[in-house]
Amino acid sequence: MRNNHIDIITLGCSKNLVDSETLMKQLEANGYTCSHDSDDPEGDIVVINTCGFIQDAKEESINTILSFAQEKDEGRIKSLYVMGCLSQRYMRELEEEIPQVDRFYGKFDYMKLLEDLGKAPVPSCIGYRHLTTPSHYAYIKISEGCDRRCAYCAIPLITGRHVSRPKDEILHEVRNLVAEGVKEFQIIAQELTYYGVDIDGKRHIADLISDMADIEGVEWIRLHYGYPSQFPYELLDVIREKSNVCKYIDIALQHISDNMLKRMHRHVSKEDTYELIRRIRREVPGIHLRTTLMVGFPGETDNDFRELIEFVKWARFERMGAFAYSEEDGTYSGENYDDDVPEDVKSARLDKLMAVQQRISAEIEAEKIGTTMKVIIDRKEGDYYIGRTEFCSPEVDPEVLVPVSCGILGIGSFYDVTITGAEEFDLYGEVR
């Protein structure tokens, strides 16, 4: 056990990761050393940043807390703190059930940990983070919260209303990270395309990304978590015209059946969605679309699911994830709908949907054989350097494997790579 050493454990999404990195910077400015997601935590203090989005995530968070509560009982750590989405929503219950935790913090008050440790925020560190990602890329959170009230989603219950960060503050953070060597920026929010509405009623995401792209040293900008309703089409002009804005956007569509979209409270129709896809592909040729779809939502019929399959075959998403509905307490669907699709049906539908997407992904990736693509190298593993194209976000998308026989490549450097082979979710290439 090392005194004044704090182990930070981050669960859930990249938005949580940004919070952990912000906290770590302040802790280090106050004289602590920090480790992140260590396989063997060794400090006398542990901080767990929890996720509470769906049941599996809640269970993982609770199991992690209980594991470190036992560590504290057995004297292997001195102090245990918990922050994040799970404790934001269930703080009273957690305080009663897990008394070993010294203090629980919510999603927005975690900096109070400094006060509880007898420290204070260091003003000169505001806008800086301790990056836990490879040093060449970082996540940029441009807002917090969500004004949507999708029937199945607990996020607004956890994060509250949408609050946009001031543009100057975001751009200042990007410049700081560029000065530290960051080249690639993943732009994240609960709903990216809503940015600015809470400020003056207008969507300012296009202006923000355009100004970000003009910062010297920003090589790639990639956009995550848009929303299909009232999509700001001016953003497509920025993606098309700015060479350092990746031709990539992540928009969670969830379903295509009008029956499901209405029951989900998505405020978009089947035809709206088809037109959105048509227009994006027409205005930004070559763009790669990532989406997330849901099966087994209450009331989903065989016909609804067939519509979803046909939509996926038509849209040919370059990147797609899917999950089966799970009832979340406090949501509209949890309180008003019966979870009436049997679990085995949910599982079968999910398997079928992903099998369709697997074939599409294999075909799309195979079409890249023989082309030369700009690739950033993330790491070296065994006989390969592992990199990504502009169409691939870290950890969730395909990677490009380049044999070490091509020569010594720099981590975080860009190379022109000729694609020589393809699998369903990975490419192989050589530096010419």
Salt bridges, closest charged atoms under 4 A:
ASP7 OD1 - HIS5 NE2 3.84
ASP19 OD2 - LYS107 NZ 3.15
ASP19 OD1 - LYS141 NZ 2.75
GLU21 OE1 - ARG129 NH2 2.76
GLU28 OE2 - HIS130 ND1 2.72
ASP37 OD2 - HIS36 ND1 3.67
GLU42 OE2 - ARG2 NH1 2.35
GLU71 OE2 - ARG76 NE 3.26
GLU74 OE1 - ARG76 NH2 2.07
ASP102 OD2 - LYS72 NZ 2.92
ASP116 OD2 - ARG103 NH1 2.86
GLU144 OE1 - LYS141 NZ 2.82
ASP147 OD1 - ARG161 NE 2.73
GLU169 OE2 - ARG165 NE 2.84
GLU173 OE2 - ARG129 NH1 2.56
GLU173 OE1 - ARG165 NH1 2.73
GLU184 OE2 - ARG222 NH1 2.49
GLU184 OE2 - ARG388 NH1 2.74
GLU191 OE1 - ARG148 NE 2.98
GLU191 OE2 - ARG203 NH1 3.97
ASP198 OD1 - HIS162 NE2 3.65
ASP200 OD2 - HIS204 NE2 2.81
ASP207 OD2 - HIS204 ND1 3.76
ASP211 OD2 - LYS167 NZ 2.63
ASP214 OD1 - LYS242 NZ 2.74
GLU219 OE1 - LYS374 NZ 3.74
ASP237 OD1 - ARG240 NH2 2.94
GLU241 OE2 - ARG240 NH2 3.31
ASP250 OD2 - HIS224 ND1 3.26
GLU271 OE2 - ARG278 NH1 3.14
GLU275 OE1 - ARG278 NH1 3.46
GLU275 OE2 - ARG282 NH2 3.84
GLU283 OE2 - ARG279 NE 2.58
GLU300 OE2 - HIS255 NE2 2.73
GLU300 OE1 - ARG349 NH1 2.77
ASP302 OD1 - ARG349 NH2 2.76
GLU307 OE1 - LYS270 NZ 3.05
GLU310 OE2 - LYS313 NZ 3.79
GLU318 OE2 - ARG281 NH1 3.04
GLU328 OE1 - LYS58 NZ 2.94
ASP329 OD1 - LYS58 NZ 3.33
ASP329 OD2 - ARG89 NH2 3.97
ASP339 OD1 - LYS346 NZ 2.97
GLU343 OE2 - LYS346 NZ 3.06
GLU363 OE1 - ARG316 NH1 2.96
GLU365 OE2 - ARG319 NH1 3.18
GLU365 OE2 - LYS368 NZ 3.06
ASP378 OD1 - HIS136 NE2 2.72
ASP378 OD2 - ARG388 NE 2.58
GLU381 OE2 - ARG379 NE 2.55
ASP397 OD1 - ARG290 NH2 2.54
ASP397 OD1 - ARG319 NE 3.95
GLU399 OE2 - ARG379 NH1 3.01
GLU430 OE1 - ARG432 NH1 3.00
